[in-house]
Amino acid sequence: MIKKIVLILPLALSLNAQAGNVHLLDSLVVHNASLEMLEPIEPSYLENITSARIWNGNWFLGISGGASAFVGSPLSCADLFNRIEPALSVSGGKWFTPAIGSRVFFQGFKLKNSLLHTQSYKSVHADFLWNVLSHHYNTRDQPKWKIVPYAGLGIIHNEDNGNSPFVFSYGVMGQYRLSQRIHLIMELGGTTTFKDFDGRGVSNRFGDNLMSLSAGLSFCIGKVGWKRVVDASPYIRQNEWLIEYASSLSNCNSLLTKQHHEDAESIAELKKILEIEGLLDLYKNRSKNGETENLSKKPYPKNDYSGLNSLRSRLQGTQWSDNSINGDSIQGKGSTEKHRLGSASEYQSSLQGYLTELSQGKSCIGAPIFFFFELGTNHLTDASQLVNLDEIARIAKQYNLNIRVCGAADSATGTSDINHSLGASRSEYIYSQLLHRGMDKSRISEVNKGGIDAYTPKEANRHTSVMLFLK
């Protein structure tokens, strides 16, 4: 029996332990942000791509002069130099991209036909232009040189015989940039039409050709140059990275906020425990929030009174002096029992007497466990007190112990009948909670103390005490 009692005592003393849910916070994996992704991006440009200006830029007007030679069919006996005549030309057009453009070309003056007779002519044709050096726009806005092959369609008019046949135009043009708007041009070109253009030959076959070599100036009109297209890929990658990074920061902030709330709740519960144990003044200077938070809680009785201190002293095998009672602990108004232990034999005798009282059911195991209620109700001041009932029920069922439930009220308020009814309702509440936790009602007894004033502060009298007995 004594061995059984010794095993039960440490379990009984642990009933005041506080319990709480443990939340395992997800692990936070923090990656250092890449400085390169947070810095401004230096623009880069797409190769061989520029922004086209459809109507508002890169128009040009050209004027040139040179020599032309007519080579017709039938061919006369004169050589090429005997056929050369002066020629004038005017052109106007537009570059749509650095590589592609179009123009309208007008040319006219004199020519010598197959009989070496001088005739007057005029020709106009529309040409498609292709700049073969357009790739130089990758490194410079306006290159010095352009080499432009062209081909087109038009008509030519012979003022002497009135013929106006269809012509093909072709050639190559070279340009050199003198300034932003002025270019020096040199052109080698030709036109091909039907054989009867000069009045000799058949009308349904091509055979008359007009070759020309000219030089002149070209003037740019409107906006000049090209706007290179910025490569958006680096900005897209940076934007995607920033979105992912912002999302990870948001998740981290949510987890840290959750952890902060849990820590704050844990600190509040720890302060409550320290206040109950009378240790708040000792540790308040160690709390960073001790000066900023207002602990507007109702004072709880401190577990620092003669009976508990005597029991702790006996279990530790040391002497205990009743002078060590704290001034703000719960005390009865009666005299305090003296428990001065001297020699080892006296200690053994006292311990043996205490164990005998336990085995006979005259003393409870350990100290009573108090549950405090709101004024005039059977509602607990703090629902977390019910955690103690879980441990009480567990130990009582495990070791087949009996439980005594004592209800009480504060005699300073209410009448005797009201306090008696209130004490009964409070003990009945704890009784029902024990039944709910699986206790056999045959092992539970109820005592109603009615209104009492045995404890200070007066709020401590509004309680129900629970005691464990072997019998």
Secondary structure, 3 states (H helix, E strand, C coil): CHHHHHHHHHHHHHHHCCCCCCCCCCCCCCCCCCHHHHCCCCCCEEEEEEECCCCCECEEEEEEEEEEEEECCCCCCCCHHHHEEEEEEEEEEEECCCCEEEEEEEEEEEEECCCCCEEEEEEEEEEEEECCCHHHHHCCCCCCEEEEEEEEEEEEEECCCCCCCEEEEEEEEEEEECCCCEEEEEEEEEEEEEHHHHCCCCCCCEEEEEEEEEEEEEEEECECCCEEEECCHHHHHHHHHHHHHHHHHHHHHHHHHHHHHHHHHHHHHHHHHHHHHCCHHHHHHHCCCCCCCCCCCCCCCCCCCHHHHHHHHHHHCCCCCHHHCCCCCCCCCCCCCCCCCCCHHHHHHHHHHHHHHHHCCCCCCCCCEEEEECCCCCCECCHHHHHHHHHHHHHHHHHCCEEEEEEEEECCCCCHHHHHHHHHHHHHHHHHHHHHCCCCHHHEEEEEEEEECCCCCHHHHCEEEEEEECC
